[in-house]
Amino acid sequence: MSNVQDYPSRLSDPASRKMETFSYLPPMTKDQVRKQVQWIVDNGWNPAIEHTEPANAGGYYWYMWKLPMFGETDVDAILAEIDECHDANPAHHVRLLGYDNFTQSQGANMVVYRGQMV
């Protein structure tokens, strides 16, 4: 049996909370984020951006940044919106979603920027 690492994520420690699969990895580089956005676009999914305070990240409700970008295929435009959301809410977590029209659900969900507890 392989050694499985335990991540000490606790509700009492907001800095330790994990929000999705990628949050267990080191932060993504700009190039890695670009590749994820490209993958969402290549699959024909609709990107959307959400943000919230780190203390509320475990909740189901995140604030939507503008409307989902229905039909948007320009990766640079999507990345610009992610950065604009982060610039407007520097202390918030910012996540990128990819909505799959066929299954009518989220096909991708990743935190791109992690905010700091204030």
SULQUI-V313107 format. One record per backbone hydrogen bond with DSSP energy under -0.5 kcal/mol. NH is the residue of the N-H (numbers start at 1). CO is the residue of the C=O. Records with the same first field share a line. If there is no record, write none. Layout:
NH=CO + CO
//
This chain:
4=2
5=3
7=5
8=6
9=7
10=8 + 13
13=10
14=12
16=13
17=13 + 14
23=20
24=21
25=22
33=29
34=30
35=31
36=32
37=33
38=34
39=35
40=36
41=37
42=38
43=39
44=41
45=40
46=99
47=45 + 69
48=97
49=65
50=95
51=63
52=93
54=91
56=53
57=54
59=56
62=60
63=51
65=49
66=64
69=47
70=68
72=69
75=73
78=74
79=75
80=76
81=77
82=78
83=79
84=80
85=81
86=82
87=83
88=84
89=85
90=87
92=89
93=52
94=113
95=50
96=110
97=48
98=108
99=46
100=105
101=99
104=100
105=100
107=98
108=98
110=96
112=94 + 110
113=94
115=113
//
